[in-house]
Amino acid sequence: MSRLTIWDAATQAEILTTDAPEAIATALGEIGVRFERWPVAPLPKGAPAEAVLAAYKPHLDAFLAETAAGTADVIQLTPEHPMKDALRQKFLSEHTHTEDEVRFFHEGAGNFVLHVNGRVYDAHCTQGDLISVPANTHHWFDSGEAPDFTVLRVFSDTTGWTPHYTGTDMAVKFPVVVG
């Protein structure tokens, strides 16, 4: 189940926790983050990337036309993946990107944690969730020690989602609780 928890970044006091998709979309929308639910395609677990892309083509085409993003691909990460620890570490520290970071969870879950305007927003995204984090937003991502997800990534230029680390310890102060 999707969930959003918001804290005051200075005091670490919890401000809000909700699992209502409309409330999540509203709260994230206030900081420019797009959150929406898409119907999940009836594919077998671990379906190939080409099948996942084909299943969501109508949604992707509409999204790409609306946002002027250029392309989409699929990333699948499982607990058995030999690079899972290195991939996880790459995104655990607070960073930014030079373009929007758009993800749609076909399978599995992960947490996008955003540090905006003195607050920390932990968006636990699950199957059927689309999240679009605006360019230059301070954030980090975690899918836990045993990641298991299939995610559509949407971008204009793959170099735009290279992480630019902020050097803060925010991700240590606000560790993700996956699940």
N, C-alpha and C positions, 0 to 999 in steps of 0.2 A: 504494500500500500504506500502510495506517495505520502510524503510528510514534509512540512516546512517548520523549522524552528528558528526563531530570531532572538538574538542576544544583543545587549548593549556591549559594545566592544571594550569600553573602559572598565565597567564594573562586572562584566560577565553575568549580569542578571538576565534571566530569561524574560523576554517580552511577549512571545507568542509561540504556541505550538498548535498546528492544525494538520489534519489529513483530508480536509475538504478541498477537492480540486479547484473550485471556484475561488475559495479564500486564498489558496496558494497562488493562483493566477493573479488575483488582485494585489496581494502583497508584493509579489515579485514585479508586477507591472509598474508599481510605484517607483521602482528603481530602474526601469527600462528593460527588465528581463521578460522575455516572452516564455510563457508556460502554457501548454495545452495538452489535451489528451487526444490521441488518434486511435481508431479501432485497430486491434492487433490482428495481423494476417494469420490465417490458419495454416501455418507451416510446421513441419516436424522440427523438433529440437535439433539445433545445430545445422539447420538448412544452409546450403552454400550461399555465399555472398550474392551471387547473380540472382538466385531465387528470392532473396530478401529484397534486393533492389527492384526486381520485377513486381513483387507483391505490393510494394508501396509506391509504384510509379505514379498513379493518379495524385496521391497526396504530395509526393515530391515535386511533380511537375507544377502543381498549383503553388507550392511553397517557393520553388525556384523562380517562378514568374513574378510572384508578389515581392520577393526580397532582392531579386536580381543577383542572387548567388549563382555561382557557375556550375557546380557539380556536386555529386554525392558519391560516397563509397561506404563500405561496411567494414567494421573492425569487430572481430570475434576474439575474446580472451577467455581462457578457461584456466582452472587451477593447475592443469598439467602443462600449460604453455611454458617452455624453457626460459622465456624472457619476462615472465609475469612480474617478478620482483623488480627488475630494472625498469619496466614500463610504469609500474606503480610509483616508484621513487621519483620518476621524472615529473610527476604532477602533484606530489604531496606538499610542496612548498608553494607559498603564495606567489602568483605570477600574473601576467597579463598576456594578451595576444593583440596583434594589430588589426585583426578582423573579428567579427562575431564568431563565437564558438557555438555551433548548433549541433545538438545530439538528439536522436530519437532512439529510445530503448525498445527494441523489438523483443529481446529476452534479457532477463537479469535486472540488475540495479546498480546504482552508484550515487555518490553524494557530490553535488557541486556546492561548494561553500564560498560565499561571496562576502567581501569586506567592503561595504559601501556606506558612506555618510555616518560613520561612527557606530555602525551596526554590523553584525555578522549574521548572514542568512544561510542556513544549512538546508538545502533542497535535496531531500532523498528522492531520487527519481527511480521509478520502476517501470515494468513492462507497460507500454502504451504512452509514456510521457515524452513530450518534446520540450526541450529547454533551449533557449537561445540567449547566451550571455553576451552582452554588447562588447565590442572592441574596447580595450584599455580598462576593463573592469578587473579589479583585484580579486583573485579567486584561487582555489585549489580544488583538486578532484581526488576522490578515493573510492575504490570499489572493494576494499578489504584485502586481507591476506590471501584469500582464495577467490579471486575475481572469476565471475562466470556471467558474461554478458555478450549480446550481439547488438551492436549499436550502428545506426546510420549516422554518418558524419556529413555535414553540408558545409561547403566553403566556396569562396571565390578564387582563392589562391592558396595552395597548401603551405606556402611559406608564412601565411598569416596566422597559422596556429602554432608556430614555434613559441615555446614559453619564454617570456622575458621576466626573470625573477626579480621580486621587489626587495629581497634581502631582509624582510621582517620575520618575526617569529610567530606571526598570527596563527599559522597552522598548528603550531605546537600548543598555543594557548587554547585553541578550539579544536581538539581532535574529533574526528568524525566517528560517530557511532553507526556503523553499517548495519542495516537490517531493521 
